[in-house]
Amino acid sequence: MAIASRKLLWMHLYHAFAPLLRSIRSLPFLTRWLFHVNLVGTVHQHLWDSTTVVLRSAIGRYLKDGQRVLDLGTGHLGTLAVYCASIRNVTVVAVDRDEAFIENARRISQASEVSGIDFHRSDWFSNVAGTFDLIISNPPYIPTSVGDQHKHLTAFRNTWDGGSDGLAPARRILQDAPRFLTPGGRLLLGLDQLYVPMSAARDMVADFPALRLEGVVTSLWLPSKVYVISHSGKSTP
Ligand SMILES: C[S@@+](CC[C@H](N)C(=O)[O-])C[C@H]1O[C@@H](n2cnc3c(N)ncnc32)[C@H](O)[C@@H]1O
């Protein structure tokens, strides 16, 4: 009961401050400072969210020089791909389903003076080859019925619509992840607790026996969580 009312309070506070938060997240200098992205063009107004920020912390913890990294759903700025390539000597494959996003992200990476990123179009893993030491994803996770109530979300459904419980894209990623992770590799999966309770996320990972939840990266101030997922050592039935 206490947890439910605290969550409701957070929801109300979050939605009361949402316009202010959106303006903060539209500041080019903040985007450059946080993610080393030179904002030479955008496809839509939404630049990043609280999950992108918590994923940034998780990347700081798990990204090492020499790794092969996959950014699944890189978005129109290629934010996390650019960030990875700017802080470590890594090779990055960055994919998105939206061709316009990929073209813009490529321009941004050139302007941000990072190299070693291969941007291309893919429906999650469908057009991806090889294995990766680190797979990063901030997939759409807002339940359809919740997102449809927010006016600012009506366009670019692709960026937020997580289906009936918010977890449809995450499940698709977990289904294929074991084949694309190196033996010691990790998947950093970001989800926002305001939309997807931690218990639901944990249960979802438990539904995939080939994977195990190694830990959760949290933030003191932000509602997003990053689930750190690796091979369990069990084979898929
Ligand atoms: C919440 S945005 C994340 C953008 C960016 N990575 C970030 O962290 O700010 C989700 C991204 O996933 C992409 N996406 C949605 N469905 C996809 C799919 N089936 N295959 C690949 N990318 C997809 C969207 O186009 C969008 O760019």
Ligand as a Chemical Component Dictionary entry (heavy atoms), coordinates in Angstrom:
data_LIG
# 
_chem_comp.id                   LIG 
_chem_comp.type                 NON-POLYMER 
_chem_comp.pdbx_formal_charge   0 
_chem_comp.three_letter_code    LIG 
# 
loop_
_chem_comp_atom.comp_id 
_chem_comp_atom.atom_id 
_chem_comp_atom.alt_atom_id 
_chem_comp_atom.type_symbol 
_chem_comp_atom.charge 
_chem_comp_atom.model_Cartn_x 
_chem_comp_atom.model_Cartn_y 
_chem_comp_atom.model_Cartn_z 
_chem_comp_atom.pdbx_ordinal 
LIG C1  C1  C 0  13.206 5.426  -26.174 1  
LIG S1  S1  S 1  13.975 5.583  -27.755 2  
LIG C2  C2  C 0  15.684 5.486  -27.250 3  
LIG C3  C3  C 0  16.588 6.403  -28.043 4  
LIG C4  C4  C 0  18.032 6.470  -27.511 5  
LIG N1  N1  N 0  18.705 5.190  -27.588 6  
LIG C5  C5  C 0  18.060 6.950  -26.087 7  
LIG O1  O1  O 0  18.441 6.183  -25.197 8  
LIG O2  O2  O -1 17.707 8.111  -25.829 9  
LIG C6  C6  C 0  13.658 3.970  -28.460 10 
LIG C7  C7  C 0  14.274 3.791  -29.853 11 
LIG O3  O3  O 0  14.003 2.443  -30.289 12 
LIG C8  C8  C 0  13.721 2.481  -31.681 13 
LIG N2  N2  N 0  12.949 1.268  -32.034 14 
LIG C9  C9  C 0  11.646 1.008  -31.801 15 
LIG N3  N3  N 0  11.299 -0.200 -32.289 16 
LIG C10 C10 C 0  12.437 -0.700 -32.867 17 
LIG C11 C11 C 0  12.713 -1.913 -33.547 18 
LIG N4  N4  N 0  11.766 -2.838 -33.754 19 
LIG N5  N5  N 0  13.967 -2.118 -33.993 20 
LIG C12 C12 C 0  14.938 -1.181 -33.799 21 
LIG N6  N6  N 0  14.724 0.005  -33.156 22 
LIG C13 C13 C 0  13.487 0.238  -32.699 23 
LIG C14 C14 C 0  12.930 3.765  -31.863 24 
LIG O4  O4  O 0  12.919 4.176  -33.220 25 
LIG C15 C15 C 0  13.683 4.698  -30.920 26 
LIG O5  O5  O 0  14.703 5.364  -31.603 27 
# 
loop_
_chem_comp_bond.comp_id 
_chem_comp_bond.atom_id_1 
_chem_comp_bond.atom_id_2 
_chem_comp_bond.value_order 
_chem_comp_bond.pdbx_ordinal 
LIG C1  S1  SING 1  
LIG S1  C2  SING 2  
LIG S1  C6  SING 3  
LIG C2  C3  SING 4  
LIG C3  C4  SING 5  
LIG C4  N1  SING 6  
LIG C4  C5  SING 7  
LIG C5  O1  DOUB 8  
LIG C5  O2  SING 9  
LIG C6  C7  SING 10 
LIG C7  O3  SING 11 
LIG C7  C15 SING 12 
LIG O3  C8  SING 13 
LIG C8  N2  SING 14 
LIG C8  C14 SING 15 
LIG N2  C9  SING 16 
LIG N2  C13 SING 17 
LIG C9  N3  DOUB 18 
LIG N3  C10 SING 19 
LIG C10 C11 SING 20 
LIG C10 C13 DOUB 21 
LIG C11 N4  SING 22 
LIG C11 N5  DOUB 23 
LIG N5  C12 SING 24 
LIG C12 N6  DOUB 25 
LIG N6  C13 SING 26 
LIG C14 O4  SING 27 
LIG C14 C15 SING 28 
LIG C15 O5  SING 29 
# 
